[in-house]
Amino acid sequence: MMAERGEGIDHLRRLAAQLEAHAFQVRLRSTAGLYPRLHVINPMAPARTEDVLAAHEEDGEWWFWLSWAGRIGHAEDVATAAERVASVLHVIRR
């Protein structure tokens, strides 16, 4: 279990770096008994936040998930996952 937790944190750190490069604020949260999660904030609209988790399937493949159980991308494809998180947190100006 600890190795899996560490691997999940590693995936989230890679995603955090990608999101920070696009000006999002991120905080890695690791609470005992829960999946580690990345709290992502849109700095232009701080009320727009999302938690992202990294979890593996039974076949051992790691995926990123939004907090509401929306799978957003394979853990090896950090760029696509970051784009999907950004689209969820995007603010449309009218």
Backbone as numpy.savetxt, mean C-alpha at the origin, in Angstrom:
# Nx Ny Nz CAx CAy CAz Cx Cy Cz
5.55 -17.31 10.59 4.72 -16.11 10.59 5.59 -14.84 10.59
6.68 -14.82 11.36 7.54 -13.64 11.41 8.20 -13.39 10.06
8.60 -14.46 9.36 9.22 -14.29 8.04 8.21 -13.69 7.06
6.96 -14.18 7.12 5.92 -13.64 6.25 5.68 -12.17 6.56
5.63 -11.83 7.84 5.41 -10.44 8.25 6.55 -9.56 7.71
7.79 -10.04 7.85 8.93 -9.29 7.35 8.89 -9.10 5.85
8.46 -10.13 5.13 8.37 -10.02 3.67 7.28 -9.02 3.28
6.16 -9.04 4.00 5.09 -8.08 3.74 5.56 -6.65 3.97
6.32 -6.44 5.04 6.86 -5.11 5.34 7.83 -4.67 4.24
8.65 -5.58 3.76 9.58 -5.26 2.66 8.82 -4.78 1.42
7.74 -5.48 1.07 6.94 -5.08 -0.09 6.34 -3.69 0.15
5.83 -3.45 1.34 5.23 -2.16 1.64 6.27 -1.04 1.62
7.47 -1.32 2.04 8.52 -0.29 1.99 8.85 0.09 0.55
8.87 -0.89 -0.34 9.12 -0.58 -1.75 7.99 0.27 -2.33
6.75 -0.07 -1.96 5.61 0.72 -2.41 5.67 2.13 -1.82
6.06 2.23 -0.56 6.17 3.54 0.09 7.15 4.43 -0.66
8.28 3.89 -1.05 9.28 4.68 -1.78 8.70 5.18 -3.10
7.96 4.35 -3.79 7.35 4.74 -5.07 6.33 5.85 -4.84
5.51 5.72 -3.81 4.49 6.73 -3.54 5.10 8.05 -3.07
6.14 7.97 -2.27 6.83 9.19 -1.82 7.44 9.93 -3.00
7.92 9.20 -3.99 8.48 9.83 -5.19 7.42 10.61 -5.95
6.15 10.30 -5.71 5.03 11.01 -6.35 4.33 11.94 -5.36
5.05 12.32 -4.30 4.62 13.35 -3.34 3.51 12.92 -2.37
3.24 11.64 -2.28 2.29 11.18 -1.27 3.01 11.03 0.06
2.31 11.25 1.14 2.86 11.02 2.47 2.49 9.59 2.86
3.42 8.88 3.48 3.16 7.48 3.85 3.67 7.22 5.27
2.99 6.30 5.93 3.43 5.83 7.24 3.23 4.32 7.29
4.30 3.61 7.59 4.21 2.16 7.74 3.73 1.86 9.16
2.67 1.08 9.25 2.12 0.70 10.55 2.19 -0.80 10.70
2.73 -1.22 11.83 2.88 -2.64 12.10 2.41 -2.91 13.52
1.17 -3.36 13.64 0.56 -3.64 14.93 0.46 -5.14 15.14
0.84 -5.60 16.32 0.79 -7.03 16.62 -0.62 -7.57 16.35
-0.69 -8.71 15.69 -1.95 -9.37 15.43 -2.65 -8.90 14.16
-2.14 -7.85 13.51 -2.74 -7.35 12.28 -1.71 -7.39 11.16
-2.19 -7.42 9.93 -1.28 -7.31 8.80 -0.61 -5.95 8.86
0.67 -5.88 8.53 1.29 -4.55 8.39 0.56 -3.77 7.30
0.52 -2.47 7.45 -0.18 -1.66 6.47 0.56 -0.37 6.22
0.33 0.16 5.06 0.91 1.43 4.67 -0.22 2.44 4.63
-0.15 3.45 5.49 -1.15 4.51 5.51 -0.69 5.59 4.54
-1.47 5.85 3.52 -1.11 6.78 2.44 -2.03 7.99 2.51
-1.41 9.18 2.43 -2.15 10.44 2.53 -1.87 11.29 1.30
-2.92 11.86 0.73 -2.76 12.82 -0.35 -2.50 14.18 0.31
-1.29 14.74 0.21 -0.97 15.98 0.91 -1.76 17.19 0.41
-2.30 17.10 -0.80 -3.11 18.20 -1.34 -4.54 18.16 -0.80
-4.93 17.03 -0.24 -6.25 16.85 0.36 -6.10 15.83 1.48
-5.59 16.27 2.64 -5.23 15.34 3.72 -6.37 14.44 4.21
-7.59 14.78 3.91 -8.71 13.91 4.29 -8.78 12.68 3.40
-8.09 12.71 2.27 -8.06 11.57 1.34 -6.93 10.65 1.75
-7.27 9.56 2.40 -6.28 8.58 2.86 -6.72 7.18 2.48
-5.77 6.29 2.50 -6.06 4.87 2.24 -5.00 4.03 2.92
-5.41 2.88 3.42 -4.47 1.90 3.95 -4.27 0.81 2.90
-3.01 0.44 2.70 -2.65 -0.61 1.74 -1.97 -1.73 2.51
-2.36 -2.96 2.22 -1.76 -4.13 2.85 -1.03 -4.95 1.80
-0.07 -5.74 2.25 0.59 -6.71 1.39 0.31 -8.09 2.00
-0.24 -8.97 1.21 -0.56 -10.31 1.70 -0.33 -11.31 0.58
-0.06 -12.54 0.96 0.17 -13.56 -0.07 -1.03 -14.49 -0.17
-1.18 -15.02 -1.36 -2.23 -16.01 -1.63 -1.71 -17.39 -1.24
-2.56 -18.37 -1.34 -2.17 -19.75 -1.00 -1.02 -20.25 -1.87
-0.93 -19.72 -3.10 0.15 -20.16 -3.99 1.48 -19.46 -3.69
1.49 -18.58 -2.68 2.72 -17.90 -2.28 2.96 -16.56 -2.96
2.12 -16.20 -3.92 2.26 -14.93 -4.62 1.79 -13.78 -3.73
2.61 -12.72 -3.69 2.28 -11.54 -2.88 1.55 -10.51 -3.71
0.53 -9.88 -3.10 -0.30 -8.86 -3.74 -0.49 -7.69 -2.80
-0.72 -6.52 -3.38 -1.14 -5.35 -2.61 -2.65 -5.27 -2.62
-3.21 -4.89 -1.48 -4.67 -4.80 -1.31 -5.02 -3.46 -0.68
-6.12 -2.88 -1.12 -6.67 -1.73 -0.42 -7.39 -2.23 0.82
-7.59 -1.36 1.78 -8.17 -1.77 3.07 -9.55 -2.39 2.93
-10.27 -2.06 1.89 -11.61 -2.60 1.69 -11.59 -3.84 0.78
-10.48 -4.53 0.80 -10.29 -5.82 0.13 -10.26 -5.71 -1.39
-9.84 -4.59 -1.90 -9.66 -4.45 -3.34 -8.21 -4.75 -3.71
-8.00 -5.83 -4.45 -6.64 -6.20 -4.86 -6.20 -5.23 -5.94
-5.03 -4.58 -5.76 -4.61 -3.53 -6.68 -3.39 -3.87 -7.52
-2.70 -4.93 -7.19 -1.56 -5.28 -8.03 -0.61 -6.25 -7.37
0.16 -6.91 -8.21 1.15 -7.87 -7.75 2.26 -7.12 -7.03
2.79 -7.68 -5.97 3.81 -7.02 -5.16 5.10 -6.77 -5.94
5.33 -7.51 -7.01 6.53 -7.27 -7.83 6.34 -6.11 -8.80
5.11 -5.65 -8.98 4.80 -4.55 -9.90 4.41 -3.32 -9.08
5.40 -2.75 -8.41 5.17 -1.62 -7.51 4.65 -0.40 -8.26
5.12 -0.17 -9.47 4.69 1.01 -10.23 3.19 0.98 -10.50
2.67 -0.15 -10.92 1.23 -0.27 -11.18 0.44 -0.11 -9.90
0.88 -0.72 -8.82 0.18 -0.59 -7.55 0.15 0.87 -7.10
1.27 1.57 -7.25 1.33 2.98 -6.85 0.37 3.81 -7.70
0.29 3.54 -9.00 -0.65 4.25 -9.86 -2.08 4.03 -9.42
-2.40 2.83 -9.01 -3.78 2.53 -8.59 -4.11 3.20 -7.26
-3.14 3.23 -6.35 -3.36 3.95 -5.08 -3.55 5.43 -5.38
-2.72 5.97 -6.23 -2.84 7.39 -6.59 -4.20 7.69 -7.20
-4.72 6.79 -8.03 -6.02 7.04 -8.64 -7.14 7.02 -7.61
-7.01 6.20 -6.58 -8.00 6.16 -5.51 -7.97 7.46 -4.70
-6.78 8.01 -4.50 -6.63 9.21 -3.67 -6.68 10.50 -4.47
-6.84 10.40 -5.76 -6.85 11.59 -6.62 -8.07 12.46 -6.32
-7.85 13.76 -6.31 -8.92 14.72 -6.10 -9.25 15.35 -7.45
-10.50 15.28 -7.82 -10.94 15.87 -9.08 -11.43 17.28 -8.79
-10.84 18.24 -9.45 -11.24 19.65 -9.27 -12.38 19.96 -10.22
-13.36 20.67 -9.71 -14.51 21.06 -10.55 -14.57 22.56 -10.68
